[in-house]
Amino acid sequence: MVYDPGALNASLAAAVGNDAELLTELRAAFLESATRQADLMSRARCDANWQFAASRLKSLAGSFGATGLMALADEALDGAPGDPVVLRKVQAAIEDFATY
């Protein structure tokens, strides 16, 4: 799956216009929250915790127009809790957003 970190920037720019400082703050908030949800997924020891963190990640991604990350959250919700392949994909997607 191809992730488009540019979609995040486009969504943020549409919301805040030319306010570069606010854009930077919102981007940082997105990355912090996405990282937190990925961490909670990696530490989930029961189905409910996995589902909760994956649902929160999906909601966050949807709010910011990060459709590729939404698809990964769906993959997590449809799969087995603690799936290391999904966790690696989620982490890689978040890192793509962080480095873009």
FIDRENFI-238319 format. One record per atom (N, C-alpha, C): x, z, y; atom name; chain. Coordinates in Angstrom, 1 decimal. Layout:
REM residues N
<xx->X	zz->Z	yy->Y	at->CA	ch->A>;
...
***
This chain:
REM residues 100
<xx->0.8	zz->0.0	yy->-1.2	at->N	ch->A>;
<xx->0.0	zz->0.0	yy->0.0	at->CA	ch->A>;
<xx->0.9	zz->0.0	yy->1.2	at->C	ch->A>;
<xx->0.5	zz->-0.7	yy->2.2	at->N	ch->A>;
<xx->1.2	zz->-0.8	yy->3.5	at->CA	ch->A>;
<xx->0.6	zz->0.1	yy->4.5	at->C	ch->A>;
<xx->1.4	zz->0.9	yy->5.1	at->N	ch->A>;
<xx->0.9	zz->1.8	yy->6.1	at->CA	ch->A>;
<xx->1.3	zz->1.3	yy->7.5	at->C	ch->A>;
<xx->0.4	zz->1.4	yy->8.4	at->N	ch->A>;
<xx->0.5	zz->0.9	yy->9.7	at->CA	ch->A>;
<xx->0.6	zz->2.0	yy->10.8	at->C	ch->A>;
<xx->1.8	zz->2.6	yy->11.0	at->N	ch->A>;
<xx->1.9	zz->3.6	yy->12.0	at->CA	ch->A>;
<xx->1.5	zz->3.1	yy->13.4	at->C	ch->A>;
<xx->1.6	zz->1.8	yy->13.6	at->N	ch->A>;
<xx->1.1	zz->1.3	yy->14.9	at->CA	ch->A>;
<xx->-0.3	zz->1.5	yy->15.2	at->C	ch->A>;
<xx->-1.1	zz->1.6	yy->14.1	at->N	ch->A>;
<xx->-2.6	zz->1.9	yy->14.3	at->CA	ch->A>;
<xx->-2.8	zz->3.3	yy->14.9	at->C	ch->A>;
<xx->-1.9	zz->4.2	yy->14.5	at->N	ch->A>;
<xx->-2.0	zz->5.6	yy->15.1	at->CA	ch->A>;
<xx->-1.7	zz->5.5	yy->16.6	at->C	ch->A>;
<xx->-0.7	zz->4.8	yy->17.0	at->N	ch->A>;
<xx->-0.3	zz->4.6	yy->18.4	at->CA	ch->A>;
<xx->-1.5	zz->3.9	yy->19.2	at->C	ch->A>;
<xx->-2.0	zz->2.9	yy->18.6	at->N	ch->A>;
<xx->-3.1	zz->2.2	yy->19.2	at->CA	ch->A>;
<xx->-4.4	zz->3.1	yy->19.4	at->C	ch->A>;
<xx->-4.7	zz->3.9	yy->18.4	at->N	ch->A>;
<xx->-5.8	zz->4.8	yy->18.5	at->CA	ch->A>;
<xx->-5.6	zz->5.8	yy->19.6	at->C	ch->A>;
<xx->-4.4	zz->6.3	yy->19.6	at->N	ch->A>;
<xx->-4.1	zz->7.3	yy->20.7	at->CA	ch->A>;
<xx->-4.1	zz->6.7	yy->22.1	at->C	ch->A>;
<xx->-3.5	zz->5.5	yy->22.2	at->N	ch->A>;
<xx->-3.5	zz->4.8	yy->23.5	at->CA	ch->A>;
<xx->-4.9	zz->4.5	yy->24.0	at->C	ch->A>;
<xx->-5.8	zz->4.2	yy->23.1	at->N	ch->A>;
<xx->-7.2	zz->3.9	yy->23.4	at->CA	ch->A>;
<xx->-7.9	zz->5.2	yy->23.9	at->C	ch->A>;
<xx->-7.5	zz->6.3	yy->23.4	at->N	ch->A>;
<xx->-8.1	zz->7.6	yy->23.8	at->CA	ch->A>;
<xx->-7.6	zz->8.1	yy->25.1	at->C	ch->A>;
<xx->-6.3	zz->8.0	yy->25.3	at->N	ch->A>;
<xx->-5.7	zz->8.6	yy->26.5	at->CA	ch->A>;
<xx->-5.2	zz->7.7	yy->27.5	at->C	ch->A>;
<xx->-5.2	zz->6.4	yy->27.3	at->N	ch->A>;
<xx->-4.8	zz->5.4	yy->28.3	at->CA	ch->A>;
<xx->-3.3	zz->5.4	yy->28.4	at->C	ch->A>;
<xx->-2.8	zz->5.5	yy->29.7	at->N	ch->A>;
<xx->-1.4	zz->5.4	yy->30.0	at->CA	ch->A>;
<xx->-0.7	zz->6.7	yy->30.1	at->C	ch->A>;
<xx->-1.4	zz->7.8	yy->29.7	at->N	ch->A>;
<xx->-0.8	zz->9.1	yy->29.8	at->CA	ch->A>;
<xx->0.2	zz->9.4	yy->28.7	at->C	ch->A>;
<xx->1.5	zz->9.0	yy->29.0	at->N	ch->A>;
<xx->2.5	zz->9.1	yy->27.9	at->CA	ch->A>;
<xx->2.7	zz->10.5	yy->27.4	at->C	ch->A>;
<xx->2.6	zz->11.5	yy->28.3	at->N	ch->A>;
<xx->2.8	zz->12.9	yy->27.9	at->CA	ch->A>;
<xx->1.7	zz->13.4	yy->27.0	at->C	ch->A>;
<xx->0.5	zz->13.0	yy->27.3	at->N	ch->A>;
<xx->-0.6	zz->13.4	yy->26.4	at->CA	ch->A>;
<xx->-0.5	zz->12.7	yy->25.1	at->C	ch->A>;
<xx->-0.1	zz->11.4	yy->25.1	at->N	ch->A>;
<xx->0.1	zz->10.6	yy->23.9	at->CA	ch->A>;
<xx->1.1	zz->11.3	yy->23.0	at->C	ch->A>;
<xx->2.2	zz->11.7	yy->23.6	at->N	ch->A>;
<xx->3.2	zz->12.4	yy->22.8	at->CA	ch->A>;
<xx->2.7	zz->13.7	yy->22.2	at->C	ch->A>;
<xx->2.0	zz->14.5	yy->23.0	at->N	ch->A>;
<xx->1.4	zz->15.7	yy->22.5	at->CA	ch->A>;
<xx->0.4	zz->15.5	yy->21.3	at->C	ch->A>;
<xx->-0.4	zz->14.5	yy->21.5	at->N	ch->A>;
<xx->-1.4	zz->14.2	yy->20.4	at->CA	ch->A>;
<xx->-0.7	zz->13.7	yy->19.1	at->C	ch->A>;
<xx->0.3	zz->12.9	yy->19.3	at->N	ch->A>;
<xx->1.0	zz->12.4	yy->18.2	at->CA	ch->A>;
<xx->1.7	zz->13.5	yy->17.4	at->C	ch->A>;
<xx->2.3	zz->14.4	yy->18.2	at->N	ch->A>;
<xx->2.9	zz->15.6	yy->17.6	at->CA	ch->A>;
<xx->1.9	zz->16.5	yy->16.8	at->C	ch->A>;
<xx->0.7	zz->16.7	yy->17.4	at->N	ch->A>;
<xx->-0.3	zz->17.4	yy->16.8	at->CA	ch->A>;
<xx->-0.8	zz->16.8	yy->15.5	at->C	ch->A>;
<xx->-0.9	zz->15.5	yy->15.5	at->N	ch->A>;
<xx->-1.3	zz->14.8	yy->14.3	at->CA	ch->A>;
<xx->-0.2	zz->15.0	yy->13.2	at->C	ch->A>;
<xx->1.0	zz->14.8	yy->13.5	at->N	ch->A>;
<xx->2.1	zz->14.9	yy->12.5	at->CA	ch->A>;
<xx->2.2	zz->16.4	yy->12.0	at->C	ch->A>;
<xx->2.0	zz->17.3	yy->12.9	at->N	ch->A>;
<xx->2.1	zz->18.7	yy->12.5	at->CA	ch->A>;
<xx->0.9	zz->19.0	yy->11.5	at->C	ch->A>;
<xx->-0.3	zz->18.6	yy->11.8	at->N	ch->A>;
<xx->-1.4	zz->18.9	yy->11.0	at->CA	ch->A>;
<xx->-1.3	zz->18.1	yy->9.7	at->C	ch->A>;
<xx->-0.9	zz->16.9	yy->9.7	at->N	ch->A>;
<xx->-0.8	zz->16.1	yy->8.5	at->CA	ch->A>;
<xx->0.3	zz->16.7	yy->7.6	at->C	ch->A>;
<xx->1.4	zz->17.2	yy->8.1	at->N	ch->A>;
<xx->2.4	zz->17.8	yy->7.4	at->CA	ch->A>;
<xx->1.9	zz->19.1	yy->6.7	at->C	ch->A>;
<xx->1.1	zz->19.8	yy->7.5	at->N	ch->A>;
<xx->0.6	zz->21.1	yy->7.0	at->CA	ch->A>;
<xx->-0.4	zz->20.9	yy->5.8	at->C	ch->A>;
<xx->-1.2	zz->19.8	yy->5.9	at->N	ch->A>;
<xx->-2.1	zz->19.5	yy->4.8	at->CA	ch->A>;
<xx->-1.4	zz->19.1	yy->3.6	at->C	ch->A>;
<xx->-0.3	zz->18.3	yy->3.8	at->N	ch->A>;
<xx->0.5	zz->17.8	yy->2.6	at->CA	ch->A>;
<xx->1.2	zz->19.0	yy->2.0	at->C	ch->A>;
<xx->1.6	zz->19.9	yy->2.8	at->N	ch->A>;
<xx->2.3	zz->21.1	yy->2.3	at->CA	ch->A>;
<xx->1.2	zz->22.0	yy->1.5	at->C	ch->A>;
<xx->0.0	zz->22.1	yy->2.0	at->N	ch->A>;
<xx->-1.0	zz->22.8	yy->1.3	at->CA	ch->A>;
<xx->-1.3	zz->22.1	yy->-0.1	at->C	ch->A>;
<xx->-1.4	zz->20.8	yy->0.0	at->N	ch->A>;
<xx->-1.6	zz->20.1	yy->-1.3	at->CA	ch->A>;
<xx->-0.5	zz->20.4	yy->-2.3	at->C	ch->A>;
<xx->0.7	zz->20.4	yy->-1.8	at->N	ch->A>;
<xx->1.9	zz->20.6	yy->-2.8	at->CA	ch->A>;
<xx->1.9	zz->22.0	yy->-3.3	at->C	ch->A>;
<xx->1.3	zz->22.9	yy->-2.6	at->N	ch->A>;
<xx->1.2	zz->24.3	yy->-3.1	at->CA	ch->A>;
<xx->-0.1	zz->24.7	yy->-3.8	at->C	ch->A>;
<xx->-1.0	zz->23.8	yy->-3.8	at->N	ch->A>;
<xx->-2.3	zz->24.1	yy->-4.4	at->CA	ch->A>;
<xx->-2.2	zz->24.4	yy->-5.9	at->C	ch->A>;
<xx->-2.8	zz->25.5	yy->-6.3	at->N	ch->A>;
<xx->-2.7	zz->25.9	yy->-7.7	at->CA	ch->A>;
<xx->-4.1	zz->25.9	yy->-8.3	at->C	ch->A>;
<xx->-5.1	zz->25.4	yy->-7.6	at->N	ch->A>;
<xx->-6.4	zz->25.2	yy->-8.2	at->CA	ch->A>;
<xx->-7.0	zz->24.0	yy->-7.6	at->C	ch->A>;
<xx->-8.0	zz->23.5	yy->-8.3	at->N	ch->A>;
<xx->-8.7	zz->22.2	yy->-7.9	at->CA	ch->A>;
<xx->-9.3	zz->22.4	yy->-6.5	at->C	ch->A>;
<xx->-9.9	zz->23.5	yy->-6.2	at->N	ch->A>;
<xx->-10.5	zz->23.7	yy->-4.9	at->CA	ch->A>;
<xx->-9.6	zz->23.6	yy->-3.8	at->C	ch->A>;
<xx->-8.4	zz->24.2	yy->-3.9	at->N	ch->A>;
<xx->-7.4	zz->24.2	yy->-2.8	at->CA	ch->A>;
<xx->-6.9	zz->22.7	yy->-2.6	at->C	ch->A>;
<xx->-6.7	zz->22.0	yy->-3.7	at->N	ch->A>;
<xx->-6.2	zz->20.6	yy->-3.6	at->CA	ch->A>;
<xx->-7.3	zz->19.8	yy->-2.9	at->C	ch->A>;
<xx->-8.6	zz->19.9	yy->-3.3	at->N	ch->A>;
<xx->-9.6	zz->19.2	yy->-2.8	at->CA	ch->A>;
<xx->-9.8	zz->19.5	yy->-1.3	at->C	ch->A>;
<xx->-9.7	zz->20.8	yy->-0.9	at->N	ch->A>;
<xx->-9.8	zz->21.2	yy->0.5	at->CA	ch->A>;
<xx->-8.7	zz->20.5	yy->1.3	at->C	ch->A>;
<xx->-7.5	zz->20.6	yy->0.9	at->N	ch->A>;
<xx->-6.4	zz->20.1	yy->1.7	at->CA	ch->A>;
<xx->-6.5	zz->18.5	yy->1.8	at->C	ch->A>;
<xx->-6.8	zz->17.9	yy->0.7	at->N	ch->A>;
<xx->-6.9	zz->16.4	yy->0.7	at->CA	ch->A>;
<xx->-8.1	zz->16.0	yy->1.6	at->C	ch->A>;
<xx->-9.2	zz->16.7	yy->1.6	at->N	ch->A>;
<xx->-10.3	zz->16.4	yy->2.4	at->CA	ch->A>;
<xx->-10.0	zz->16.6	yy->3.9	at->C	ch->A>;
<xx->-9.2	zz->17.6	yy->4.2	at->N	ch->A>;
<xx->-8.8	zz->17.9	yy->5.6	at->CA	ch->A>;
<xx->-7.8	zz->16.7	yy->6.0	at->C	ch->A>;
<xx->-7.0	zz->16.3	yy->5.1	at->N	ch->A>;
<xx->-6.0	zz->15.2	yy->5.4	at->CA	ch->A>;
<xx->-6.8	zz->13.9	yy->5.7	at->C	ch->A>;
<xx->-7.8	zz->13.7	yy->4.9	at->N	ch->A>;
<xx->-8.6	zz->12.5	yy->5.1	at->CA	ch->A>;
<xx->-9.3	zz->12.5	yy->6.4	at->C	ch->A>;
<xx->-9.9	zz->13.6	yy->6.7	at->N	ch->A>;
<xx->-10.6	zz->13.8	yy->8.0	at->CA	ch->A>;
<xx->-9.7	zz->13.6	yy->9.2	at->C	ch->A>;
<xx->-8.5	zz->14.2	yy->9.1	at->N	ch->A>;
<xx->-7.5	zz->14.1	yy->10.2	at->CA	ch->A>;
<xx->-7.1	zz->12.6	yy->10.3	at->C	ch->A>;
<xx->-6.8	zz->12.0	yy->9.2	at->N	ch->A>;
<xx->-6.4	zz->10.6	yy->9.3	at->CA	ch->A>;
<xx->-7.5	zz->9.7	yy->9.9	at->C	ch->A>;
<xx->-8.7	zz->10.0	yy->9.5	at->N	ch->A>;
<xx->-9.9	zz->9.2	yy->10.0	at->CA	ch->A>;
<xx->-10.0	zz->9.4	yy->11.5	at->C	ch->A>;
<xx->-9.8	zz->10.6	yy->12.0	at->N	ch->A>;
<xx->-9.9	zz->10.9	yy->13.4	at->CA	ch->A>;
<xx->-8.9	zz->10.1	yy->14.2	at->C	ch->A>;
<xx->-7.8	zz->9.8	yy->13.6	at->N	ch->A>;
<xx->-6.7	zz->9.2	yy->14.3	at->CA	ch->A>;
<xx->-6.5	zz->7.7	yy->13.9	at->C	ch->A>;
<xx->-7.5	zz->7.2	yy->13.1	at->N	ch->A>;
<xx->-7.4	zz->5.8	yy->12.8	at->CA	ch->A>;
<xx->-6.3	zz->5.4	yy->11.8	at->C	ch->A>;
<xx->-5.8	zz->6.4	yy->11.1	at->N	ch->A>;
<xx->-4.7	zz->6.1	yy->10.1	at->CA	ch->A>;
<xx->-5.3	zz->5.8	yy->8.8	at->C	ch->A>;
<xx->-5.8	zz->4.6	yy->8.6	at->N	ch->A>;
<xx->-6.5	zz->4.2	yy->7.4	at->CA	ch->A>;
<xx->-5.7	zz->4.2	yy->6.2	at->C	ch->A>;
<xx->-4.5	zz->3.9	yy->6.2	at->N	ch->A>;
<xx->-3.6	zz->4.0	yy->5.0	at->CA	ch->A>;
<xx->-3.5	zz->5.4	yy->4.5	at->C	ch->A>;
<xx->-3.4	zz->6.4	yy->5.4	at->N	ch->A>;
<xx->-3.3	zz->7.8	yy->5.0	at->CA	ch->A>;
<xx->-4.7	zz->8.2	yy->4.5	at->C	ch->A>;
<xx->-5.7	zz->7.7	yy->5.1	at->N	ch->A>;
<xx->-7.1	zz->8.0	yy->4.6	at->CA	ch->A>;
<xx->-7.2	zz->7.6	yy->3.1	at->C	ch->A>;
<xx->-6.7	zz->6.4	yy->2.8	at->N	ch->A>;
<xx->-6.8	zz->5.8	yy->1.5	at->CA	ch->A>;
<xx->-6.0	zz->6.7	yy->0.5	at->C	ch->A>;
<xx->-4.8	zz->7.2	yy->1.0	at->N	ch->A>;
<xx->-4.1	zz->8.1	yy->0.1	at->CA	ch->A>;
<xx->-4.8	zz->9.4	yy->-0.1	at->C	ch->A>;
<xx->-5.5	zz->9.9	yy->0.9	at->N	ch->A>;
<xx->-6.2	zz->11.2	yy->0.7	at->CA	ch->A>;
<xx->-7.4	zz->10.9	yy->-0.3	at->C	ch->A>;
<xx->-8.0	zz->9.7	yy->-0.2	at->N	ch->A>;
<xx->-9.0	zz->9.4	yy->-1.2	at->CA	ch->A>;
<xx->-8.4	zz->9.3	yy->-2.6	at->C	ch->A>;
<xx->-7.2	zz->8.8	yy->-2.7	at->N	ch->A>;
<xx->-6.5	zz->8.7	yy->-4.0	at->CA	ch->A>;
<xx->-6.3	zz->10.1	yy->-4.5	at->C	ch->A>;
<xx->-5.9	zz->11.0	yy->-3.7	at->N	ch->A>;
<xx->-5.7	zz->12.4	yy->-4.1	at->CA	ch->A>;
<xx->-7.0	zz->13.0	yy->-4.5	at->C	ch->A>;
<xx->-8.1	zz->12.8	yy->-3.8	at->N	ch->A>;
<xx->-9.4	zz->13.3	yy->-4.1	at->CA	ch->A>;
<xx->-9.9	zz->12.8	yy->-5.5	at->C	ch->A>;
<xx->-9.6	zz->11.6	yy->-5.8	at->N	ch->A>;
<xx->-10.0	zz->11.0	yy->-7.0	at->CA	ch->A>;
<xx->-9.2	zz->11.3	yy->-8.2	at->C	ch->A>;
<xx->-7.9	zz->11.7	yy->-7.9	at->N	ch->A>;
<xx->-7.0	zz->12.0	yy->-9.0	at->CA	ch->A>;
<xx->-6.9	zz->13.5	yy->-9.4	at->C	ch->A>;
<xx->-5.8	zz->13.7	yy->-10.1	at->N	ch->A>;
<xx->-5.6	zz->15.1	yy->-10.6	at->CA	ch->A>;
<xx->-4.9	zz->15.9	yy->-9.6	at->C	ch->A>;
<xx->-5.4	zz->17.2	yy->-9.4	at->N	ch->A>;
<xx->-4.7	zz->18.1	yy->-8.5	at->CA	ch->A>;
<xx->-3.2	zz->18.2	yy->-8.8	at->C	ch->A>;
<xx->-2.4	zz->18.2	yy->-7.8	at->N	ch->A>;
<xx->-1.0	zz->18.4	yy->-8.0	at->CA	ch->A>;
<xx->-0.2	zz->17.1	yy->-8.4	at->C	ch->A>;
<xx->-0.9	zz->16.0	yy->-8.4	at->N	ch->A>;
<xx->-0.3	zz->14.7	yy->-8.8	at->CA	ch->A>;
<xx->1.0	zz->14.4	yy->-8.0	at->C	ch->A>;
<xx->2.1	zz->14.5	yy->-8.6	at->N	ch->A>;
<xx->3.4	zz->14.3	yy->-7.9	at->CA	ch->A>;
<xx->3.5	zz->12.9	yy->-7.3	at->C	ch->A>;
<xx->2.9	zz->11.9	yy->-7.9	at->N	ch->A>;
<xx->3.0	zz->10.5	yy->-7.3	at->CA	ch->A>;
<xx->2.2	zz->10.5	yy->-6.0	at->C	ch->A>;
<xx->1.0	zz->11.0	yy->-6.0	at->N	ch->A>;
<xx->0.2	zz->11.0	yy->-4.8	at->CA	ch->A>;
<xx->0.9	zz->11.8	yy->-3.7	at->C	ch->A>;
<xx->1.5	zz->13.0	yy->-4.1	at->N	ch->A>;
<xx->2.2	zz->13.8	yy->-3.1	at->CA	ch->A>;
<xx->3.4	zz->13.1	yy->-2.5	at->C	ch->A>;
<xx->4.1	zz->12.3	yy->-3.3	at->N	ch->A>;
<xx->5.2	zz->11.6	yy->-2.7	at->CA	ch->A>;
<xx->4.8	zz->10.5	yy->-1.8	at->C	ch->A>;
<xx->3.7	zz->9.8	yy->-2.2	at->N	ch->A>;
<xx->3.1	zz->8.8	yy->-1.3	at->CA	ch->A>;
<xx->2.6	zz->9.3	yy->0.0	at->C	ch->A>;
<xx->2.0	zz->10.5	yy->0.0	at->N	ch->A>;
<xx->1.5	zz->11.1	yy->1.2	at->CA	ch->A>;
<xx->2.7	zz->11.5	yy->2.1	at->C	ch->A>;
<xx->3.7	zz->12.1	yy->1.5	at->N	ch->A>;
<xx->4.8	zz->12.5	yy->2.3	at->CA	ch->A>;
<xx->5.5	zz->11.3	yy->2.9	at->C	ch->A>;
<xx->5.7	zz->10.2	yy->2.1	at->N	ch->A>;
<xx->6.3	zz->9.0	yy->2.6	at->CA	ch->A>;
<xx->5.5	zz->8.4	yy->3.8	at->C	ch->A>;
<xx->4.2	zz->8.4	yy->3.7	at->N	ch->A>;
<xx->3.3	zz->7.9	yy->4.8	at->CA	ch->A>;
<xx->3.5	zz->8.7	yy->6.0	at->C	ch->A>;
<xx->3.5	zz->10.1	yy->5.9	at->N	ch->A>;
<xx->3.7	zz->10.9	yy->7.0	at->CA	ch->A>;
<xx->5.1	zz->10.7	yy->7.7	at->C	ch->A>;
<xx->6.1	zz->10.5	yy->6.9	at->N	ch->A>;
<xx->7.4	zz->10.3	yy->7.4	at->CA	ch->A>;
<xx->7.5	zz->8.9	yy->8.1	at->C	ch->A>;
<xx->6.7	zz->7.9	yy->7.6	at->N	ch->A>;
<xx->6.6	zz->6.7	yy->8.3	at->CA	ch->A>;
<xx->6.0	zz->6.8	yy->9.7	at->C	ch->A>;
<xx->5.0	zz->7.7	yy->9.8	at->N	ch->A>;
<xx->4.4	zz->7.9	yy->11.1	at->CA	ch->A>;
<xx->5.4	zz->8.7	yy->12.0	at->C	ch->A>;
<xx->6.2	zz->9.6	yy->11.5	at->N	ch->A>;
<xx->7.1	zz->10.4	yy->12.3	at->CA	ch->A>;
<xx->8.3	zz->9.5	yy->12.8	at->C	ch->A>;
<xx->8.7	zz->8.5	yy->12.1	at->N	ch->A>;
<xx->9.8	zz->7.7	yy->12.5	at->CA	ch->A>;
<xx->9.5	zz->6.5	yy->13.3	at->C	ch->A>;
<xx->8.2	zz->6.2	yy->13.4	at->N	ch->A>;
<xx->7.8	zz->5.0	yy->14.1	at->CA	ch->A>;
<xx->7.8	zz->5.2	yy->15.6	at->C	ch->A>;
***
